[in-house]
Amino acid sequence: MSLKEAINKVNEAIEESKKLTTKDRKKLKSSTFCGPNRSFPVPDCKHVAIAKAYLNRSNFSKSTKQKIAACINRKAKQLGCKVSKPAKTKGTITWDDLSFSEVALADTTIFKTTKELVEQSLKSKKEMELTFDECV
């Protein structure tokens, strides 16, 4: 891929990601999210990669991380996403594993909100648990 093509893809991703505002996020069904407090949103394939990238940075218990990973993988399959690696609770997906368009999403509101929730969980001294009754 040429540099010009990569820049165009990033610009397209940024424009598309602007469509999901905080107001839009609030309208999403609870089943769109794979984590506690409406974190780890997976409304589309681009957000699958973001959720995978932040999974192991959170301070959730191992069992909660496994449930989040299973939810992300299930949603990726339902959405028909082409994923190079399934979400795992061991090992870390780095920025190098993401495409240009996926990295461009880092500047979006939904990404920043998920990042804030993950950082809050990291500051918490106790492990966070969540029931996954709503995650389809």
C-alpha positions in Angstrom: 0.0 0.0 0.0 1.4 3.4 -0.9 1.7 6.2 1.5 -1.1 8.2 -0.3 -3.4 5.2 -0.1 -2.7 4.8 3.6 -3.4 8.4 4.3 -6.7 8.2 2.4 -7.7 5.1 4.5 -6.8 6.9 7.7 -8.8 10.0 6.6 -11.8 7.7 5.7 -11.6 6.0 9.1 -11.5 9.3 10.9 -14.5 10.6 9.0 -16.5 7.4 9.6 -15.5 7.3 13.3 -16.8 10.9 13.8 -20.3 9.5 13.2 -20.4 7.8 16.6 -20.8 10.6 19.1 -21.4 10.4 22.8 -25.1 10.9 22.1 -24.9 8.0 19.6 -23.1 5.8 22.1 -25.8 6.3 24.7 -28.3 5.1 22.1 -26.5 1.8 21.6 -28.0 -1.2 23.2 -26.3 -2.6 26.2 -25.6 -5.8 24.3 -23.3 -3.8 22.0 -20.8 -3.5 24.9 -18.5 -6.3 26.1 -17.3 -4.8 29.3 -18.6 -3.2 32.6 -20.1 0.2 32.6 -20.7 0.2 28.9 -17.0 -0.3 28.2 -15.4 -2.2 25.3 -18.0 -1.2 22.7 -18.2 -3.4 19.6 -20.7 -1.9 17.3 -18.6 -2.6 14.2 -15.4 -4.4 13.0 -13.2 -1.4 13.6 -14.1 -1.3 17.3 -13.3 -5.0 17.6 -9.6 -4.2 17.1 -9.8 -1.4 19.7 -11.4 -3.6 22.3 -8.8 -6.3 21.7 -6.0 -3.7 22.1 -7.2 -2.6 25.5 -8.3 -5.9 27.0 -5.1 -6.8 28.7 -4.5 -3.2 30.0 -7.5 -3.3 32.2 -7.5 -4.4 35.9 -10.4 -6.8 35.6 -10.1 -10.2 37.1 -8.9 -13.0 34.9 -12.4 -14.5 34.7 -13.9 -11.1 33.7 -11.2 -10.6 31.0 -12.0 -14.1 29.7 -15.7 -13.2 29.4 -14.8 -9.9 27.7 -12.5 -11.7 25.2 -15.2 -14.3 24.5 -17.7 -11.5 23.9 -15.4 -9.6 21.6 -14.6 -12.8 19.6 -18.3 -13.7 19.4 -19.3 -10.2 18.2 -16.4 -10.2 15.7 -17.8 -13.4 14.2 -21.3 -12.1 14.2 -20.3 -8.9 12.4 -18.2 -10.9 9.9 -15.0 -9.1 10.8 -11.7 -10.2 9.4 -9.6 -10.6 12.5 -5.9 -11.7 12.3 -5.9 -12.7 15.9 -8.7 -13.5 18.3 -8.9 -11.5 21.5 -7.0 -13.3 24.3 -6.4 -12.7 27.9 -2.8 -13.7 27.7 -0.3 -11.7 25.6 -0.9 -8.3 24.3 -1.9 -6.9 21.0 0.2 -3.9 20.2 -0.3 -0.9 18.0 1.9 -2.6 15.4 -0.8 -5.3 15.0 -3.4 -2.7 14.0 -4.1 -1.3 10.6 -3.8 2.4 9.8 -7.5 2.9 10.0 -7.7 1.1 13.3 -5.0 3.3 14.8 -6.8 6.4 13.5 -9.8 5.5 15.7 -7.6 6.3 18.7 -8.7 9.9 18.4 -12.5 9.1 18.6 -14.8 9.7 21.5 -15.8 6.1 21.9 -12.1 5.0 22.0 -11.3 7.7 24.6 -14.2 6.8 26.7 -13.2 3.1 26.7 -9.6 4.1 27.5 -10.9 6.2 30.5 -12.8 3.2 31.8 -9.9 0.9 31.5 -7.6 3.4 33.2 -10.2 3.7 36.1 -10.1 -0.1 36.5 -6.3 0.1 36.6 -6.4 2.6 39.5 -8.9 0.4 41.4 -7.2 -1.7 44.1 -9.7 -4.5 43.8 -10.7 -6.6 40.9 -13.8 -5.7 39.0 -16.4 -8.3 38.2 -19.3 -8.1 35.8 -22.2 -10.3 34.8 -22.6 -10.8 31.1 -26.3 -11.6 30.9 -26.8 -8.9 28.2 -23.8 -9.8 26.0 -25.2 -11.8 23.1 
